[in-house]
Amino acid sequence: MKKWIRQAHRWLSITFVVTVVVCFVAIAQDEPPAWVFYLPLPPLFFLAATGLYMFVLPYTRKRASAPAGEGA
C-alpha cells in the first residue's frame, strides 16, 4: 500500500501542476469563469492527504519497532 500511495502522490502532483497551468491560461483570457479557480483544489486536497501520510509514516515505523521499555 505504501508503494501505491507514493505513486498516487506523484500522479496527483502532475495533475495539480496541470490544473494550475490551466488556471494561469484562463487568467490570460478576457474573463475566465469563476469555477476555473477551483480546479486545483481537489488534487491539492488529495496531495495534502497523501503527503501527510508519507510524512507520518517514518515516525509510526520507529514507534512500532522501538523496544517496550523506551518511550518516544
Buried (B, 14 or more C-beta within 10 A) or exposed (E): EEEEBEEBBEEBBEBBEEBBEBBEEBEEEEEBEEEBEEBBEEBBEBBEBBBEBEEEEEEEEEEEEEEEEEEE
